[in-house]
Amino acid sequence: MIRHHSRQISLTEGNIAKNMLLYFFPILFGSFFQQLYNTIDAIIVGNFVSQEALAAVGGASGNIINLLVGFFVGLAGGASVIIAQYYGAREYDNVKLAVHTGIALAIAGGAGLMIIGVLITHQALVWMRTPEDVFPMAQTYIRIYFLGTVPNVIFNIGSGILNASGDSRKPLLFLIVSCITNIVLDLLFVAVLRWGVMGVALATILSQTVSATLVLYTLSHSRDCYRLFFREIRFTGRILKQIIRIGLPSGLQSTMFAIANTLIQSTINSFGSQVMAAWTAFGKTDSIFWMILGALGITQTTFSGQNYGARKFGRMHRVIRTGFTMTTIFTIAVSALIILLRHIVLGLFLSDPETIRIAIMIMMAEVPFYILYVPMECIPSACRSAGDTLRPMLITASGVCVFRILWLIIVMPLQYTPTMLALSYPVSWGVTSVIYFVYYYRMKWLTRYLPGDVDPKAAVAEYKSRAIS
């Protein structure tokens, strides 16, 4: 029998708001450092190479990478939900099986992604109508990046295992080390050795290897129930089925997002390298919001998942309500901050006044409407924690991905401008959020995958009884 020796933050007991914040901030800072070295990449490339190089490592490359890596990270996210549920239910033997299945999935999937990514790069860039002055650098960056896919996926799953058990601090430390490594290597490879986008890509995959090594070392030396034994890395059929059931819809959702964004990127590319650079610079600023929302989503999913596993449905409701409040407050604060500091932030990436003006136009079409995305983060997080991922995926696919494609086909020809393209984002957020509210209050997401010995009506009654407490 595997024993539990954890000193992690308690997710099923104690003050919810306090514990969520204690858990959230390490994830946020970790996301910040992960984003920091992507931002440092952009700053160094924009200042030491060229505007075309910035466009190459930004929009064109990012969408192809997200298309493939995002699918697998979404799929593997099912392991985090399963581990959180088993951890909350104190089924530590199942936690062990889920950990080893998750790492096996990371190794096998990462290797497959590496091969696919290298092979499809050229054709994908052609389909995206990548400009000739950006194409060679984008191809170099993406192919080198995909060579580091295995450590990238291992780190994402490994940190997900630690987060699911309530330990959000160690992944933060690993990302700090990785970030410092990336910055040093960026400066060496790009600013000193003048290797251009090849140097940026090499710095990225080497820093990812460092973080993957650290997470594997931590898991293999842990005294908790999630300890990793390398000789026991293998697939367990029933665990793998649960991971796929929960993770596959998330992976497909990520892919559909990437496809929609790739089509949008193709439209961006049609405006030329100046608009590409402006959109890339805004994307680096925009990522601050998504970084915070992502950390809040992980926090809510993990807390809700452990309480769902522990069958504390009333507490689960309070977790979701607290998460919604926190997300709203952070969204308003970040929106205001980005707007106030827009000239300063964009000036870090761009020096041409006209390109900065275009980036601000794009920014003002999206940032004031971030609040519309809050339900899209909080409600799916609640559903995911209860194992319900298929229907939220379908809601997001129809409300966001299909909507944006229709926007490109129907609305864009009426006014073919970068601003009109940017407006597709907030409009799709608003439509999808309305659908999510309807789905949430029907409560089917809570009862669909309950254990057989739990009465669905009693679970819903306990959940709703704490609505005002």
C-alpha positions in Angstrom: 0.0 0.0 0.0 1.3 3.4 -1.0 1.2 5.9 1.9 0.6 9.6 1.8 3.2 11.8 3.5 2.2 15.1 1.9 2.7 18.5 3.5 1.1 20.3 0.6 -1.6 22.9 0.9 -4.9 21.3 2.0 -7.5 21.5 -0.8 -10.3 19.7 0.9 -10.1 21.5 4.3 -9.6 24.9 5.7 -10.2 28.4 4.4 -11.0 28.2 0.7 -10.0 31.7 -0.4 -6.8 31.7 1.6 -5.7 28.2 0.4 -6.6 29.0 -3.2 -4.5 32.1 -3.2 -1.6 30.3 -1.6 -1.9 27.6 -4.3 -2.6 30.1 -7.1 0.4 32.5 -6.7 3.1 29.9 -7.3 1.3 28.7 -10.4 1.0 32.3 -11.6 4.6 33.1 -10.9 5.6 29.9 -12.7 3.5 30.9 -15.7 5.0 34.4 -15.5 8.5 32.9 -15.7 7.5 30.6 -18.5 6.1 33.6 -20.4 9.0 35.7 -19.4 11.5 33.6 -21.4 9.1 33.7 -24.4 9.0 37.4 -24.0 12.7 37.7 -23.7 13.0 35.7 -26.9 10.8 38.3 -28.6 12.7 41.3 -27.1 16.1 39.9 -28.1 15.0 38.9 -31.6 13.3 42.2 -32.2 16.4 44.2 -31.1 19.3 42.0 -32.2 17.9 40.4 -35.4 15.0 42.0 -37.3 11.3 42.7 -37.4 10.9 39.8 -39.8 12.6 37.5 -37.3 10.2 38.7 -34.6 7.2 37.8 -36.9 8.9 34.4 -37.6 9.1 33.3 -33.9 5.8 34.8 -33.0 2.5 34.4 -34.9 3.5 32.0 -37.7 5.4 29.6 -35.5 3.3 29.9 -32.4 0.1 28.7 -34.1 1.7 25.6 -35.6 3.3 24.7 -32.3 0.0 25.3 -30.4 -1.8 23.2 -33.0 0.2 20.0 -32.2 1.6 20.5 -28.7 -1.7 22.0 -27.4 -3.5 18.9 -28.4 -1.3 16.6 -26.5 -1.0 18.9 -23.4 -4.8 19.0 -23.4 -5.0 15.2 -23.7 -2.5 14.7 -20.9 -4.4 17.2 -18.7 -6.8 14.3 -18.1 -4.1 12.8 -16.0 -4.1 15.8 -13.7 -7.8 15.6 -13.2 -7.7 11.9 -12.5 -4.8 12.3 -10.0 -6.6 15.2 -8.2 -9.8 13.1 -7.9 -7.9 10.0 -6.6 -5.8 12.2 -4.3 -9.0 13.8 -2.8 -10.5 10.3 -2.4 -7.3 9.1 -0.7 -6.9 6.3 -3.3 -3.1 6.5 -3.3 -2.5 3.2 -5.2 -4.5 4.6 -8.1 -2.5 7.9 -7.8 0.6 5.9 -8.4 -0.8 4.1 -11.4 -2.0 7.4 -12.9 1.4 9.0 -12.4 3.3 6.2 -14.3 0.6 6.1 -17.1 0.9 9.9 -17.5 4.7 9.8 -17.8 4.5 7.0 -20.3 2.0 9.0 -22.3 4.4 12.0 -22.2 7.3 10.0 -23.6 5.3 8.2 -26.3 3.3 11.3 -27.3 6.2 13.6 -27.2 8.2 11.4 -29.6 5.3 11.2 -32.0 4.8 15.0 -31.9 8.5 15.6 -32.6 8.3 13.5 -35.8 5.0 15.0 -37.0 6.1 18.5 -36.2 9.3 18.3 -38.2 7.6 16.7 -41.2 4.6 19.1 -41.6 6.4 22.4 -40.9 7.0 23.4 -44.5 3.5 22.7 -45.8 1.9 24.3 -42.8 3.7 27.5 -43.4 2.6 27.4 -47.0 -1.0 26.9 -46.0 -0.7 29.9 -43.7 0.5 32.1 -46.5 3.6 33.0 -44.6 5.4 35.9 -46.4 8.7 35.1 -48.2 10.7 37.4 -45.9 9.6 35.4 -42.9 9.3 31.9 -44.2 12.9 30.6 -43.9 13.3 31.8 -40.4 9.9 30.5 -39.3 10.7 27.1 -40.7 14.1 26.9 -39.0 12.6 27.9 -35.6 9.7 25.5 -35.7 11.8 22.5 -36.7 14.4 23.0 -34.0 11.6 23.7 -31.5 9.9 20.3 -32.2 13.2 18.5 -31.5 12.6 19.4 -27.9 9.0 18.2 -27.7 9.6 15.2 -25.4 11.1 17.3 -22.5 8.5 19.9 -23.1 5.6 17.4 -22.7 7.3 15.6 -19.8 7.6 18.9 -17.9 4.0 19.8 -18.5 2.7 16.5 -17.3 5.2 16.3 -14.4 4.3 19.7 -13.1 0.6 18.8 -13.6 1.2 15.8 -11.3 2.7 18.0 -8.6 -0.1 20.6 -9.0 -2.8 17.9 -8.7 -1.4 16.7 -5.4 -1.4 20.3 -4.0 2.2 21.2 -4.5 2.4 24.3 -6.8 5.7 25.6 -5.4 8.2 23.1 -6.9 7.0 23.7 -10.5 7.6 27.4 -9.9 11.2 26.8 -8.8 11.8 24.7 -11.9 10.5 27.4 -14.2 12.6 30.0 -12.5 15.7 27.9 -13.2 14.5 27.3 -16.8 13.8 30.9 -17.4 17.3 32.0 -16.2 18.9 29.3 -18.3 16.9 30.5 -21.4 17.8 34.1 -20.9 21.5 33.3 -20.6 21.5 31.1 -23.6 19.5 33.6 -25.6 22.1 36.3 -25.0 24.9 33.9 -25.8 23.4 32.4 -28.9 21.7 35.5 -30.4 23.4 38.6 -29.0 27.0 37.2 -28.9 27.2 34.4 -31.4 24.6 35.9 -33.8 22.8 32.6 -34.6 19.5 34.4 -35.1 16.3 32.4 -34.8 18.2 29.2 -34.7 19.8 30.4 -31.4 16.5 31.3 -29.9 15.1 27.9 -30.7 18.2 26.1 -29.3 18.0 28.2 -26.1 14.3 27.2 -25.7 14.7 23.5 -26.1 17.8 23.4 -23.8 16.0 25.3 -21.1 13.0 23.0 -21.4 15.3 20.0 -21.0 16.6 21.5 -17.8 13.0 21.9 -16.4 12.0 18.3 -17.5 15.1 16.9 -15.7 14.3 18.7 -12.5 10.7 17.5 -12.5 11.7 13.9 -13.1 14.3 14.1 -10.4 11.7 15.5 -7.9 9.0 12.9 -8.8 11.6 10.0 -8.5 12.9 11.1 -5.1 9.5 12.0 -3.5 8.3 10.2 -0.4 4.7 10.9 -1.4 2.2 8.6 -3.1 3.0 10.1 -6.5 6.7 8.9 -6.4 7.9 7.9 -9.8 9.8 4.6 -10.4 11.4 4.6 -13.8 11.1 0.8 -14.1 7.4 1.0 -13.6 6.6 3.6 -16.3 4.0 1.9 -18.4 0.4 2.2 -19.5 -2.4 0.9 -17.2 -5.4 0.2 -19.4 -8.2 1.4 -17.2 -6.3 4.5 -16.1 -5.4 5.3 -19.7 -9.0 5.1 -20.7 -10.0 7.5 -18.0 -7.3 9.9 -19.0 -8.4 9.8 -22.6 -12.1 10.2 -21.7 -11.3 13.4 -19.8 -8.3 14.6 -21.7 -9.2 13.9 -25.4 -12.0 16.5 -25.5 -9.6 19.1 -24.0 -7.0 18.1 -26.6 -9.5 18.4 -29.4 -10.7 21.8 -28.1 -7.1 23.0 -28.0 -6.6 21.8 -31.6 -9.8 23.5 -32.8 -8.7 26.7 -31.1 -5.4 26.4 -32.9 -7.0 25.7 -36.2 -9.3 28.7 -35.9 -6.3 30.8 -34.8 -4.2 29.4 -37.7 -6.9 30.6 -40.1 -6.9 34.0 -38.4 -3.1 34.0 -38.6 -3.3 33.3 -42.3 -5.5 36.4 -42.6 -3.0 38.4 -40.5 -0.2 37.3 -42.8 -2.1 38.6 -45.7 -1.7 42.2 -44.3 2.1 41.8 -44.5 5.1 41.6 -42.1 4.3 45.0 -40.4 0.9 43.8 -39.2 2.3 40.4 -38.3 4.9 42.1 -36.1 2.2 44.4 -34.5 0.0 41.3 -33.8 3.0 39.4 -32.3 3.9 42.3 -30.0 0.3 42.6 -28.8 0.2 38.8 -28.4 3.1 39.0 -26.0 1.2 41.7 -24.0 -2.1 39.7 -24.3 -0.4 36.7 -22.9 -0.3 38.3 -19.5 -4.0 37.9 -19.2 -4.1 34.3 -20.5 -1.3 33.5 -18.1 -3.3 34.7 -15.1 -6.5 33.1 -16.4 -4.7 29.8 -17.0 -3.3 29.8 -13.4 -6.7 30.5 -12.0 -8.2 27.7 -14.1 -5.6 25.2 -12.8 -6.3 26.3 -9.3 -10.1 25.9 -9.5 -9.9 22.6 -11.4 -7.5 21.1 -8.9 -9.4 22.3 -5.8 -12.8 21.3 -7.3 -11.4 17.9 -8.4 -10.0 16.9 -5.0 -13.3 18.0 -3.3 -15.3 16.1 -6.0 -13.1 13.0 -5.3 -13.7 13.5 -1.5 -17.4 13.9 -2.2 -17.6 17.3 -0.6 -20.0 18.8 -3.1 -21.0 21.7 -0.9 -17.3 22.7 -0.5 -16.9 22.2 -4.2 -19.6 24.8 -4.9 -17.8 27.3 -2.7 -14.5 26.6 -4.5 -16.2 27.4 -7.8 -17.9 30.5 -6.5 -14.6 31.8 -5.0 -12.8 31.0 -8.2 -15.3 33.0 -10.2 -14.9 36.0 -7.9 -11.1 35.9 -8.0 -11.1 35.6 -11.8 -13.4 38.6 -12.2 -11.2 40.8 -9.9 -8.0 39.8 -11.6 -9.5 40.3 -15.1 -10.6 43.9 -14.3 -7.3 44.8 -12.8 -5.2 43.3 -15.7 -7.4 44.9 -18.3 -7.0 48.4 -16.8 -3.2 47.9 -16.4 -2.6 46.8 -19.9 -4.5 49.8 -21.3 -2.7 52.3 -19.1 0.7 50.9 -19.9 0.1 50.1 -23.6 2.7 52.5 -25.0 5.4 51.4 -22.6 4.8 47.6 -23.0 4.6 47.7 -26.8 7.7 49.8 -26.9 9.6 46.9 -25.5 9.1 45.0 -28.8 8.6 47.6 -31.4 10.3 50.8 -32.4 8.4 51.9 -35.5 5.6 54.3 -34.6 3.2 53.0 -37.3 3.6 49.4 -36.2 3.0 50.5 -32.6 -0.2 52.4 -33.7 -1.5 49.2 -35.4 -0.7 47.1 -32.3 -2.7 49.6 -30.1 -5.7 49.4 -32.5 -5.7 45.7 -32.2 -5.3 45.9 -28.4 -8.2 48.3 -27.9 -10.5 45.9 -29.9 -9.9 43.1 -27.4 -8.6 44.1 -24.0 -11.6 46.1 -22.7 -13.7 43.0 -23.3 -11.6 40.5 -21.4 -14.4 40.3 -18.8 -16.6 38.4 -21.3 -14.1 35.5 -21.1 -14.5 34.9 -17.3 -17.4 32.4 -17.6 -15.5 30.6 -20.3 -12.6 29.9 -17.9 -14.5 29.2 -14.7 -17.4 27.0 -15.9 -15.3 24.6 -18.0 -12.9 24.3 -15.1 -15.8 23.2 -12.8 -17.0 20.7 -15.4 -13.5 19.4 -16.0 -13.0 18.7 -12.3 -16.1 16.5 -12.3 -14.8 14.6 -15.4 -17.2 16.3 -17.8 -15.2 17.5 -20.8 -17.0 16.4 -23.9 -19.9 18.8 -23.8 -17.9 21.8 -22.7 -15.6 21.1 -25.7 -18.6 21.1 -28.0 -19.8 24.4 -26.6 -16.4 26.0 -27.0 -16.0 24.5 -30.5 -19.3 25.9 -31.7 -19.2 29.2 -29.8 -15.6 30.1 -30.5 -14.0 28.1 -33.2 -16.9 27.8 -35.7 -18.0 31.4 -34.9 -14.5 32.8 -35.7 -14.4 30.9 -39.0 -17.8 32.2 -40.0 -16.6 35.7 -39.0 -13.7 35.3 -41.5 -16.1 34.2 -44.2 -19.0 36.5 -43.7 -17.9 39.6 -41.7 -14.3 40.2 -42.8 -15.1 40.8 -46.5 -17.3 43.7 -45.4 -14.4 45.6 -43.8 -11.0 43.9 -44.3 -9.0 45.5 -41.5 -6.9 44.2 -38.6 -9.3 45.8 -36.1 -12.3 44.0 -37.6 -10.4 40.7 -37.4 -9.5 41.4 -33.7 -13.2 42.0 -32.9 -13.9 38.3 -33.7 -12.4 37.4 -30.3 -14.6 39.4 -27.8 -17.8 38.7 -29.8 -17.1 35.0 -29.7 -16.4 35.1 -26.0 -19.7 36.8 -25.3 -21.7 34.3 -27.3 -20.0 31.3 -25.7 -20.3 32.6 -22.2 -24.1 32.8 -22.5 -24.2 29.2 -23.6 -22.0 28.1 -20.7 -24.3 29.8 -18.1 -27.2 27.8 -19.4 -25.3 24.6 -19.3 -23.9 25.2 -15.8 -27.3 25.8 -14.2 -28.7 22.6 -15.6 -26.3 20.7 -13.3 -25.8 17.7 -15.5 -22.1 18.3 -15.5 -21.9 17.5 -11.8 -23.9 14.2 -11.9 -22.9 12.7 -15.2 -19.8 10.8 -13.9 -20.6 10.4 -10.2 -19.5 7.1 -8.6 -22.3 4.5 -8.6 -22.7 4.6 -4.8 -23.5 8.4 -4.8 -27.1 9.5 -5.3 -27.1 12.3 -8.0 -30.1 14.1 -6.4 -28.3 14.1 -3.0 -25.1 15.4 -4.6 -27.0 18.3 -6.3 -28.9 19.1 -3.1 -25.7 19.3 -1.1 -24.1 21.4 -3.9 -27.0 23.9 -4.0 -27.5 24.0 -0.2 -24.2 25.9 0.2 -25.0 28.5 -2.5 -25.6 31.2 0.1 -23.4 30.0 2.9 
